[in-house]
Amino acid sequence: MDSKSLAMFQHLATELHFGKTAEAFYVSPSTLSRTITRLEQELGCQLLHRDNRTATLTAAGEQLKAYADQQIEQLALLKLALNQQQAQLTGKLHLYCSVTAAYSHLPQLIDKFRQQHPLVEIVLTTGDAADALPQIQHQHADLAIAAKPDNLSSSYYFHHIADIPLNIIAPTIACQVQQQLQTDSIDWSKVPVILPEHGSARTRFEKWYRSMQFGKANIYATVSGHEAIVSMVALGCGIGIAPSVVVEHSPVKERIATLEINHQFTPFELGICCLNIKKDNPLIKAFFEAIK
């Protein structure tokens, strides 16, 4: 018993008029009659008392009509539910992350989301990792890959994705910095240092440097972005602090070495961040569901 035949019978059992049902399904009355006859043969009972135009239901016909009503209603509900599930999200989702995060973490985070929601346009902005939360705060971005600060405001929602070690790095090329680091007793106050302009990495470095009682740091430069720090260290300008993932993905990583120091920096807690008030936005909600 196919669904079209059942639908034709339900309509006829409701209207009790062959002409109206034939017209509704774009078939001839004779085709409709043959359909009803096949149903009766399949079920082995008479469903209708009929003449040339009208019909009345038999007891078996009443039972089949109740069954048809139920099945057609269930099918309609199923189609509605499936359509709602398959409804494609549209719009723009603005993401912010560092250049390194765009290589190291973003692809695996975004692949499943794009498969599920291919009509959503992804707008990506890259920049200094330390600017991730301000980008969210000022609503220049909907989501950001960010390092969790020691005191994260309750206005943000943070989804942890990885712990990223921080290291003091130094150049491996022959340079003045290398000579200073190879002495038996390093005068750290004279070793040039390249620091981030702001952010958690700078805070961690300053805390470590004070704890070591090296004196006043010889700051060679403050720069925006960990990638810039790695490049300047590779050029022999000084030592710096950088997340291990930035060094690993740097094209100049062969020119850099990690210094063995007697202090371990607290790793970055890397995550996807958004404003709490935007967490239930359909696009943002769908993104977090995809990465979970």
C-alpha distance (Angstrom), angle and dihedral (degrees) to the residues before:
residue distance angle dihedral
M1 . . .
D2 3.80 . .
S3 3.79 123.7 .
K4 3.82 94.8 -114.8
S5 3.80 92.9 54.3
L6 3.79 89.7 47.8
A7 3.80 91.1 49.8
M8 3.81 91.5 49.3
F9 3.80 90.6 50.5
Q10 3.82 92.0 48.3
H11 3.81 91.0 52.0
L12 3.80 92.2 47.5
A13 3.81 92.0 45.8
T14 3.81 88.1 54.0
E15 3.82 99.0 42.3
L16 3.82 96.9 31.0
H17 3.80 88.1 -154.0
F18 3.81 122.5 110.0
G19 3.78 94.3 -159.2
K20 3.83 94.8 54.6
T21 3.79 93.3 46.5
A22 3.81 93.0 46.1
E23 3.80 89.8 51.2
A24 3.83 92.8 46.9
F25 3.83 91.3 54.5
Y26 3.83 96.2 37.3
V27 3.80 94.1 -119.3
S28 3.77 132.7 120.2
P29 3.83 119.7 -100.5
S30 3.81 88.8 -113.5
T31 3.83 91.1 54.8
L32 3.81 89.6 49.6
S33 3.78 90.6 49.1
R34 3.81 91.5 51.7
T35 3.83 89.6 49.9
I36 3.82 91.3 54.0
T37 3.80 90.6 46.1
R38 3.82 90.7 53.6
L39 3.82 89.9 51.2
E40 3.79 90.7 51.4
Q41 3.80 90.6 49.0
E42 3.79 91.2 48.4
L43 3.82 92.6 49.9
G44 3.79 95.2 36.9
C45 3.79 95.7 -130.0
Q46 3.79 141.9 85.3
L47 3.77 114.3 -96.5
L48 3.78 101.8 -179.4
H49 3.77 141.9 29.5
R50 3.78 101.2 -144.2
D51 3.78 144.9 172.6
N52 3.78 128.0 -173.6
R53 3.82 95.3 -64.9
T54 3.81 113.9 8.0
A55 3.78 136.5 45.4
T56 3.80 141.3 -166.6
L57 3.79 126.4 -154.5
T58 3.76 124.4 -110.3
A59 3.80 119.8 -143.4
A60 3.82 88.2 -95.4
G61 3.80 88.8 49.0
E62 3.82 90.5 54.3
Q63 3.81 89.6 53.0
L64 3.78 92.9 48.5
K65 3.82 90.9 47.9
A66 3.84 90.6 54.7
Y67 3.81 89.1 48.9
A68 3.82 91.7 47.2
D69 3.81 92.3 48.9
Q70 3.79 90.6 52.7
Q71 3.79 96.4 44.7
I72 3.80 95.5 46.0
E73 3.81 91.0 48.2
Q74 3.81 91.3 49.6
L75 3.79 91.1 48.7
A76 3.81 91.0 50.4
L77 3.81 91.0 50.6
L78 3.80 91.1 48.1
K79 3.81 92.0 51.0
L80 3.80 90.2 49.3
A81 3.80 92.5 50.1
L82 3.79 92.2 47.3
N83 3.79 91.9 47.9
Q84 3.79 90.6 51.4
Q85 3.79 91.0 49.7
Q86 3.78 91.9 48.7
A87 3.80 95.4 43.9
Q88 3.78 105.5 128.7
L89 3.76 118.8 -126.4
T90 3.77 114.3 -133.4
G91 3.78 134.7 -171.7
K92 3.80 137.9 69.2
L93 3.78 127.6 -55.5
H94 3.81 113.5 -163.0
L95 3.80 115.1 -150.5
Y96 3.79 129.3 -174.4
C97 3.80 128.1 -165.6
S98 3.77 143.0 135.4
V99 3.79 120.4 -82.4
T100 3.79 89.8 -107.8
A101 3.82 93.3 50.4
A102 3.80 88.1 52.0
Y103 3.83 86.5 63.1
S104 3.79 102.8 31.0
H105 3.81 106.3 40.6
L106 3.78 113.1 2.6
P107 3.83 99.5 73.3
Q108 3.80 95.9 57.9
L109 3.80 90.9 42.5
I110 3.77 95.0 51.0
D111 3.82 102.7 36.9
K112 3.81 96.9 80.3
F113 3.80 92.3 42.8
R114 3.80 91.4 53.6
Q115 3.79 91.2 48.7
Q116 3.79 91.0 52.6
H117 3.82 96.5 40.4
P118 3.81 108.7 27.5
L119 3.82 93.9 162.0
V120 3.81 94.1 62.2
E121 3.80 112.3 100.9
I122 3.80 113.6 -135.3
V123 3.81 114.9 -146.2
L124 3.82 111.4 -167.5
T125 3.78 126.5 -166.2
T126 3.80 120.9 -176.8
G127 3.77 128.3 -161.2
D128 3.77 144.8 115.8
A129 3.80 111.6 -13.4
A130 3.81 88.6 -138.3
D131 3.81 88.9 64.5
A132 3.80 94.6 58.0
L133 3.80 97.6 98.4
P134 3.82 94.5 43.5
Q135 3.80 87.8 52.7
I136 3.81 88.2 56.1
Q137 3.78 94.1 42.0
H138 3.80 93.1 52.7
Q139 3.82 89.5 43.3
H140 3.78 93.9 -122.2
A141 3.81 85.3 130.2
D142 3.80 133.9 29.4
L143 3.80 94.8 -150.4
A144 3.78 134.4 15.4
I145 3.77 136.9 -171.6
A146 3.78 100.1 -128.4
A147 3.78 143.7 166.7
K148 3.78 108.9 -115.9
P149 3.81 110.6 -116.4
D150 3.78 119.8 -133.2
N151 3.80 89.8 -106.5
L152 3.78 110.0 32.9
S153 3.80 115.3 -168.3
S154 3.80 116.0 -117.5
S155 3.81 87.8 -124.6
Y156 3.83 88.7 77.7
Y157 3.79 131.3 73.5
F158 3.82 112.8 -147.1
H159 3.82 126.3 -165.9
H160 3.81 111.7 -167.1
I161 3.81 116.6 -134.1
A162 3.83 106.9 161.9
D163 3.80 147.8 -9.1
I164 3.80 112.2 -121.0
P165 3.84 120.2 -160.4
L166 3.81 119.1 -134.0
N167 3.79 121.3 -143.3
I168 3.78 140.6 -177.6
I169 3.79 106.0 -119.2
A170 3.78 131.7 -162.4
P171 3.81 136.4 -174.0
T172 3.79 119.9 -94.6
I173 3.81 94.9 -159.6
A174 3.79 121.0 97.2
C175 3.80 105.2 -88.5
Q176 3.79 142.4 126.9
V177 3.81 91.4 -88.8
Q178 3.80 90.4 56.4
Q179 3.82 90.2 51.1
Q180 3.80 91.7 50.9
L181 3.81 92.1 50.3
Q182 3.81 93.4 48.8
T183 3.81 95.3 58.9
D184 3.79 118.3 107.3
S185 3.78 92.3 -119.0
I186 3.80 111.8 31.9
D187 3.78 115.9 -147.9
W188 3.78 96.3 -146.3
S189 3.79 92.6 -174.1
K190 3.82 88.3 68.5
V191 3.80 98.1 44.2
P192 3.81 108.0 102.0
V193 3.78 113.9 -120.3
I194 3.80 129.7 -156.5
L195 3.79 112.8 -155.2
P196 3.78 137.6 -178.1
E197 3.79 113.6 -103.0
H198 3.81 89.5 -120.5
G199 3.77 142.3 -27.6
S200 3.79 140.7 83.9
A201 3.80 96.3 -51.0
R202 3.80 92.0 57.2
T203 3.81 91.2 47.1
R204 3.81 91.0 51.7
F205 3.80 92.8 47.8
E206 3.81 93.7 49.4
K207 3.81 91.1 48.1
W208 3.82 91.1 50.6
Y209 3.80 93.3 45.1
R210 3.82 92.0 52.0
S211 3.79 91.2 47.2
M212 3.82 90.3 54.6
Q213 3.84 91.2 52.0
F214 3.80 92.8 -136.9
G215 3.79 93.5 152.5
K216 3.77 124.0 -122.5
A217 3.80 113.2 -8.8
N218 3.80 117.5 -118.0
I219 3.79 97.8 -130.9
Y220 3.78 108.9 -162.1
A221 3.81 95.2 -179.5
T222 3.77 144.2 -19.7
V223 3.79 113.8 -139.2
S224 3.77 140.6 -179.8
G225 3.78 114.7 -110.5
H226 3.78 134.1 18.7
E227 3.80 90.2 -111.6
A228 3.81 89.4 63.5
I229 3.82 90.9 50.5
V230 3.81 90.9 52.6
S231 3.81 91.4 49.4
M232 3.81 93.5 49.6
V233 3.81 91.7 47.9
A234 3.81 89.3 49.8
L235 3.80 88.4 53.8
G236 3.82 90.3 55.9
C237 3.80 96.7 -109.9
G238 3.80 95.0 130.4
I239 3.76 145.9 -65.1
G240 3.79 122.9 -61.2
I241 3.77 146.1 177.0
A242 3.79 118.9 -108.8
P243 3.81 140.4 160.7
S244 3.79 111.3 -101.5
V245 3.82 92.0 -123.6
V246 3.83 90.6 59.8
V247 3.80 91.3 53.8
E248 3.82 92.1 45.3
H249 3.81 91.8 54.8
S250 3.79 96.3 40.7
P251 3.82 119.0 112.3
V252 3.83 88.0 -140.2
K253 3.81 97.1 50.5
E254 3.84 91.5 118.6
R255 3.82 88.0 66.0
I256 3.81 93.6 55.5
A257 3.80 135.3 75.5
T258 3.79 131.4 -173.0
L259 3.79 113.8 -118.5
E260 3.77 117.1 -127.5
I261 3.79 103.9 -128.6
N262 3.79 131.6 170.3
H263 3.78 94.5 -116.6
Q264 3.78 132.2 69.0
F265 3.78 117.0 -144.7
T266 3.77 117.7 -135.5
P267 3.83 105.0 -103.5
F268 3.76 121.6 -115.1
E269 3.79 114.6 -101.0
L270 3.78 99.6 -137.5
G271 3.77 119.0 -159.2
I272 3.78 150.4 142.6
C273 3.77 111.5 -89.8
C274 3.80 136.3 -168.2
L275 3.78 137.9 158.4
N276 3.80 111.7 -81.2
I277 3.79 90.8 -129.6
K278 3.83 89.9 59.2
K279 3.80 97.2 45.6
D280 3.83 92.6 100.1
N281 3.79 94.1 50.1
P282 3.85 103.5 124.6
L283 3.81 94.3 -122.9
I284 3.81 94.5 45.7
K285 3.81 92.2 43.4
A286 3.81 90.5 50.6
F287 3.81 90.6 50.2
F288 3.81 93.3 53.7
E289 3.82 91.0 45.5
A290 3.81 89.5 52.7
I291 3.81 95.8 50.8
K292 3.81 92.8 45.8
